[in-house]
Amino acid sequence: MHFSFNDPSVSIAIVGAGGFIGSHLVDALIERTTWRIFAVDLDFDRLQHRLHHSRVDFLCGDLKNEEVALRIADCPIVVNLAAICVPSRYMLETKEVIESNYNHPVSLALACEKSGSWLIHFSTSEVYGRTSSEPCLLQEDTSPMTLGPIGASRWSYACAKQLAERYIASLENLSWTVLRPFNFIGPRMDFMPGIDGEGIPRVLANFCAALLRGEPLLLVDGGHSRRSFTSIHDAIHFIFAVLAHPDKSNREAFNIGNPDNELSIEALATLMRSTYASLRGVSLEGISSVQNVDAKTYYGAGYEDSLRRIPSIEKSQRLLDYTPKEPLEITLKETLSWFIDHYGSVL
């Protein structure tokens, strides 16, 4: 396989194009390639600025529809970003989470195997499962993947994603690449509860919402768990490294993360408070405080957590000559600035 970025005959399907990652990927493909883009999602609010672009075809369709999957697989490159991936839904909508993250991707994978398309499937760092607080680099091809008990329905997402990976890898005639994101952050991520979504968004968007509303930043179980945060810009650069090297990416799984941006959720709250105060030009004393809450109260019964996830990036450096570059402080400032600009007038 080889696809030149300057070849206008190439078409690429982006499933979940209207989401956080998808909208940034569509923008980058327009700016960096001459390819045609087939954008598929249930809404395109984040892509209003691209709705009339001459190289983008839009389809409002659901991946669970077999006809939609077959149409997507007509493109030689298929990027699947579609998923239910908000932790607050893992306990309340277990069946829907499993269907979204296993049943539907498997149908698409089978369609791609039949058509000969290259499937770039977005999985998750959560496939590594229940990790401890001890520092350990998670490696794509050697690290164990241990999930919690069936009664802890929080693991429904991780289990479905892990099984989808295994199924995709079992298809002998499919060209595939699996990508495991580690906490992507940046403009356009998630939603503001009560304005353009309901429920509990992921932690960084949740903290952004609390800061804008002057509400406490809630630290689940004290905020002791740790995460490695990754700029959406680094993530897009990584996807392009994959697209540029299909020979080295085929039938491989890759972490997409930045081990240099690892910190505790408590430290993240502290950094976000100071960044927000600086952007607003006010003292830290006037910014929302932090408040502890236990996981059961916050998420409900059945919640468990991974205490620490640090991505190994040796494989992407070795095979794709790729290293992330965006410092966390710069990405947080950019993200908070976007939330202020986007939501400030409606609060």
C-alpha positions as CSV (number, residue, x, y, z in Angstrom):
1,M,0.0,0.0,0.0
2,H,1.1,3.6,-0.7
3,F,-1.0,6.7,-0.7
4,S,0.5,10.1,-1.8
5,F,-0.9,13.1,0.0
6,N,-0.8,14.9,-3.3
7,D,-3.0,12.3,-5.2
8,P,-6.5,13.7,-5.6
9,S,-7.8,10.3,-6.6
10,V,-7.4,9.0,-3.0
11,S,-10.5,9.0,-0.8
12,I,-10.6,8.5,2.9
13,A,-13.6,7.8,5.2
14,I,-13.7,9.3,8.6
15,V,-16.3,7.6,10.8
16,G,-17.1,9.9,13.8
17,A,-15.9,12.9,11.7
18,G,-18.1,15.3,13.7
19,G,-16.4,14.5,17.0
20,F,-13.5,16.0,18.8
21,I,-10.7,14.0,17.1
22,G,-12.6,13.6,13.8
23,S,-13.2,17.3,13.3
24,H,-9.5,18.1,13.8
25,L,-8.6,15.2,11.4
26,V,-10.9,16.5,8.7
27,D,-9.3,20.0,9.0
28,A,-5.8,18.6,8.8
29,L,-6.7,16.4,5.7
30,I,-8.1,19.4,3.9
31,E,-5.0,21.5,4.7
32,R,-2.3,18.8,4.2
33,T,-3.7,16.6,1.3
34,T,-5.6,16.7,-1.9
35,W,-7.7,13.7,-0.9
36,R,-11.5,13.4,-1.0
37,I,-13.0,13.0,2.5
38,F,-16.1,11.0,3.3
39,A,-17.3,12.3,6.6
40,V,-19.7,10.1,8.5
41,D,-21.4,10.9,11.9
42,L,-24.8,11.6,13.5
43,D,-24.1,15.3,13.7
44,F,-21.6,17.8,12.4
45,D,-21.8,20.7,14.9
46,R,-18.0,20.8,15.1
47,L,-17.6,20.9,11.3
48,Q,-20.0,23.8,10.5
49,H,-17.0,25.6,8.9
50,R,-16.4,22.7,6.5
51,L,-20.0,21.8,5.4
52,H,-19.7,23.3,2.0
53,H,-16.1,22.3,1.2
54,S,-15.7,20.9,-2.3
55,R,-13.6,17.9,-1.2
56,V,-15.8,16.7,1.7
57,D,-18.9,14.5,1.3
58,F,-21.1,14.3,4.4
59,L,-23.3,11.4,5.5
60,C,-25.5,11.5,8.6
61,G,-25.6,7.8,9.3
62,D,-25.1,5.2,12.0
63,L,-22.4,2.5,11.8
64,K,-24.9,0.0,13.1
65,N,-26.6,0.2,9.7
66,E,-25.1,-2.4,7.4
67,E,-25.7,-0.3,4.3
68,V,-23.7,2.6,5.9
69,A,-20.8,0.3,6.8
70,L,-20.7,-1.1,3.2
71,R,-20.7,2.5,1.8
72,I,-17.9,3.5,4.1
73,A,-15.8,0.5,3.1
74,D,-15.9,1.7,-0.6
75,C,-13.1,4.1,0.4
76,P,-9.5,2.6,0.2
77,I,-8.7,4.1,3.7
78,V,-11.2,4.0,6.6
79,V,-10.6,5.7,9.9
80,N,-13.0,4.5,12.6
81,L,-13.4,7.0,15.5
82,A,-17.0,6.2,16.4
83,A,-17.5,5.1,20.0
84,I,-19.4,5.7,23.2
85,C,-16.4,6.8,25.3
86,V,-17.7,8.8,28.3
87,P,-17.0,7.1,31.6
88,S,-20.3,8.2,33.2
89,R,-22.2,6.1,30.6
90,Y,-20.2,2.8,31.2
91,M,-22.4,1.9,34.2
92,L,-25.7,3.2,33.0
93,E,-25.7,2.0,29.4
94,T,-23.5,-1.1,29.5
95,K,-25.3,-2.9,26.6
96,E,-25.1,0.2,24.3
97,V,-21.5,0.7,25.2
98,I,-20.6,-2.8,24.3
99,E,-22.5,-2.7,21.0
100,S,-21.0,0.7,20.1
101,N,-17.4,-0.5,20.8
102,Y,-17.6,-4.1,19.7
103,N,-20.6,-5.1,17.5
104,H,-20.4,-2.0,15.2
105,P,-16.6,-2.0,14.6
106,V,-16.7,-5.7,13.8
107,S,-19.3,-5.1,11.1
108,L,-17.2,-2.4,9.7
109,A,-14.0,-4.5,9.8
110,L,-15.8,-7.3,7.9
111,A,-16.9,-4.9,5.3
112,C,-13.4,-3.5,4.9
113,E,-12.0,-7.0,4.6
114,K,-14.4,-7.7,1.8
115,S,-13.7,-4.5,-0.1
116,G,-9.9,-4.5,0.6
117,S,-9.9,-1.2,2.5
118,W,-7.2,-0.3,5.0
119,L,-9.0,0.0,8.4
120,I,-7.4,2.4,10.9
121,H,-9.3,1.6,14.1
122,F,-9.2,3.8,17.1
123,S,-9.2,1.7,20.3
124,T,-8.3,3.1,23.7
125,S,-5.6,3.1,26.4
126,E,-8.2,1.5,28.6
127,V,-7.6,-1.9,27.0
128,Y,-4.6,-2.1,29.4
129,G,-7.2,-2.3,32.1
130,R,-6.8,-2.2,35.9
131,T,-3.3,-0.8,36.4
132,S,-1.7,-0.1,39.7
133,S,-0.1,3.1,41.0
134,E,3.4,1.8,40.3
135,P,5.2,3.4,37.4
136,C,5.2,1.1,34.4
137,L,5.4,1.9,30.7
138,L,2.5,0.2,28.8
139,Q,3.9,-1.5,25.7
140,E,1.6,-2.4,22.8
141,D,2.8,-6.0,22.3
142,T,3.9,-7.2,25.7
143,S,1.9,-5.5,28.5
144,P,-0.8,-7.5,30.2
145,M,-4.4,-6.4,29.9
146,T,-6.3,-7.1,33.1
147,L,-9.9,-6.0,33.6
148,G,-12.1,-5.9,36.7
149,P,-14.9,-8.3,37.6
150,I,-18.2,-8.4,35.6
151,G,-20.0,-6.7,38.5
152,A,-17.9,-3.6,38.0
153,S,-19.6,-2.5,34.8
154,R,-17.1,0.4,34.4
155,W,-15.0,-2.1,32.5
156,S,-17.6,-2.6,29.8
157,Y,-15.9,-0.1,27.5
158,A,-12.4,-1.5,28.0
159,C,-13.6,-5.1,27.5
160,A,-15.5,-4.2,24.3
161,K,-12.6,-2.3,22.9
162,Q,-10.1,-5.1,23.7
163,L,-12.3,-7.7,22.1
164,A,-12.7,-5.6,19.0
165,E,-9.0,-5.4,18.7
166,R,-8.6,-9.1,19.0
167,Y,-11.3,-9.7,16.4
168,I,-9.9,-7.3,13.9
169,A,-6.4,-8.9,14.3
170,S,-7.9,-12.3,13.6
171,L,-9.1,-11.3,10.1
172,E,-6.4,-12.7,7.9
173,N,-7.4,-10.8,4.8
174,L,-7.8,-7.4,6.4
175,S,-5.2,-4.6,6.3
176,W,-5.6,-2.9,9.8
177,T,-3.9,-0.6,12.2
178,V,-5.0,-0.2,15.8
179,L,-4.4,3.1,17.6
180,R,-4.7,3.4,21.4
181,P,-5.2,7.1,22.5
182,F,-4.0,8.3,25.9
183,N,-6.2,11.1,27.1
184,F,-6.4,13.5,24.1
185,I,-7.1,17.1,25.0
186,G,-7.6,20.3,23.1
187,P,-10.2,22.7,21.6
188,R,-13.6,21.2,20.8
189,M,-13.3,18.3,23.3
190,D,-16.4,16.8,24.8
191,F,-19.3,19.1,25.9
192,M,-20.7,21.5,28.5
193,P,-23.4,19.8,30.6
194,G,-26.7,21.5,30.2
195,I,-25.7,23.4,27.1
196,D,-24.7,21.0,24.4
197,G,-24.7,17.7,26.2
198,E,-25.9,15.8,29.3
199,G,-24.1,13.7,31.9
200,I,-20.4,13.9,33.0
201,P,-17.8,14.6,30.4
202,R,-14.2,13.4,30.7
203,V,-12.1,15.0,33.5
204,L,-10.4,17.9,31.6
205,A,-13.7,19.1,30.0
206,N,-15.4,18.6,33.4
207,F,-12.8,20.8,35.1
208,C,-13.2,23.4,32.3
209,A,-16.9,23.5,32.9
210,A,-16.5,23.9,36.6
211,L,-14.1,26.8,36.2
212,L,-16.4,28.6,33.8
213,R,-19.4,28.2,36.1
214,G,-17.5,29.0,39.3
215,E,-18.2,25.5,40.7
216,P,-15.8,23.3,42.7
217,L,-13.5,21.0,40.7
218,L,-14.5,17.6,42.0
219,L,-11.6,15.2,42.7
220,V,-12.9,11.6,42.5
221,D,-11.3,9.7,45.4
222,G,-9.0,12.6,46.1
223,G,-7.6,12.8,42.5
224,H,-4.8,10.4,43.2
225,S,-5.0,8.5,40.0
226,R,-2.5,9.6,37.3
227,R,-2.9,10.1,33.5
228,S,-0.7,11.0,30.5
229,F,-2.3,13.8,28.6
230,T,-1.8,14.2,24.8
231,S,-2.3,17.3,22.7
232,I,-4.8,16.8,19.9
233,H,-2.2,18.4,17.6
234,D,0.3,15.7,18.4
235,A,-2.4,13.1,17.9
236,I,-3.1,14.4,14.4
237,H,0.6,14.4,13.6
238,F,0.7,10.8,14.6
239,I,-2.2,9.8,12.4
240,F,-0.4,11.4,9.5
241,A,2.8,9.4,10.4
242,V,0.6,6.3,10.1
243,L,-0.9,7.4,6.8
244,A,2.6,8.1,5.4
245,H,3.9,4.6,6.3
246,P,1.2,2.0,5.6
247,D,3.8,-0.6,5.1
248,K,5.2,-0.1,8.6
249,S,1.8,0.4,10.2
250,N,-0.1,-2.5,8.7
251,R,-1.3,-5.1,11.2
252,E,0.3,-3.2,14.1
253,A,-1.1,-1.6,17.3
254,F,0.3,1.8,18.5
255,N,0.0,3.9,21.6
256,I,-0.7,7.6,20.9
257,G,0.5,9.4,24.0
258,N,3.0,11.6,25.7
259,P,4.7,10.1,28.7
260,D,6.2,13.5,29.5
261,N,2.7,14.9,30.2
262,E,1.9,12.5,33.1
263,L,0.5,13.9,36.3
264,S,-2.1,13.2,39.0
265,I,-5.7,14.4,38.6
266,E,-5.1,16.5,41.7
267,A,-2.1,18.2,40.1
268,L,-4.1,18.7,36.9
269,A,-6.8,20.6,38.9
270,T,-4.1,22.8,40.5
271,L,-2.5,23.5,37.1
272,M,-5.8,24.3,35.5
273,R,-6.9,26.7,38.3
274,S,-3.6,28.7,37.9
275,T,-3.9,28.7,34.1
276,Y,-7.5,29.8,34.3
277,A,-6.7,32.6,36.7
278,S,-3.9,33.8,34.4
279,L,-6.2,33.8,31.4
280,R,-8.9,35.7,33.3
281,G,-6.4,38.1,34.8
282,V,-7.6,37.5,38.4
283,S,-6.1,36.2,41.6
284,L,-6.1,32.5,42.4
285,E,-8.3,33.2,45.4
286,G,-11.2,34.1,43.2
287,I,-11.1,30.8,41.2
288,S,-13.1,27.7,41.9
289,S,-11.8,25.5,44.7
290,V,-11.3,21.8,44.7
291,Q,-13.5,19.3,46.5
292,N,-13.1,15.6,47.2
293,V,-15.9,13.2,46.3
294,D,-16.0,9.4,46.4
295,A,-16.3,7.4,43.2
296,K,-19.6,5.7,44.1
297,T,-21.3,9.0,44.8
298,Y,-19.9,10.6,41.7
299,Y,-20.3,7.8,39.1
300,G,-22.5,5.3,40.8
301,A,-22.1,1.7,41.8
302,G,-19.9,-0.4,39.6
303,Y,-17.1,2.1,39.1
304,E,-13.4,1.2,39.4
305,D,-10.4,3.1,38.2
306,S,-7.0,2.5,36.6
307,L,-4.5,4.2,38.9
308,R,-1.8,5.0,36.4
309,R,-1.3,4.7,32.6
310,I,2.0,5.7,31.0
311,P,2.4,5.0,27.3
312,S,5.5,3.5,25.9
313,I,6.3,5.4,22.6
314,E,9.3,3.3,21.6
315,K,7.4,1.5,18.9
316,S,6.2,4.6,17.2
317,Q,9.6,6.2,17.4
318,R,11.2,3.1,16.0
319,L,8.8,2.3,13.2
320,L,7.3,5.7,12.3
321,D,10.1,8.1,13.5
322,Y,7.5,9.9,15.6
323,T,7.8,11.7,19.0
324,P,5.2,13.9,20.6
325,K,6.2,17.5,21.2
326,E,3.4,19.6,22.8
327,P,4.0,20.5,26.5
328,L,1.0,20.1,28.7
329,E,1.0,23.7,29.9
330,I,0.6,25.0,26.3
331,T,-2.2,22.6,25.5
332,L,-4.1,23.4,28.7
333,K,-3.9,27.1,27.9
334,E,-5.2,26.5,24.4
335,T,-8.0,24.3,25.6
336,L,-9.1,26.6,28.4
337,S,-9.0,29.6,26.0
338,W,-11.3,27.7,23.6
339,F,-13.8,26.9,26.4
340,I,-13.8,30.5,27.5
341,D,-14.4,31.8,23.9
342,H,-16.9,29.1,23.0
343,Y,-19.0,28.9,26.1
344,G,-18.4,32.2,27.9
345,S,-21.2,34.1,26.2
346,V,-23.9,31.5,27.0
347,L,-23.2,31.1,30.7
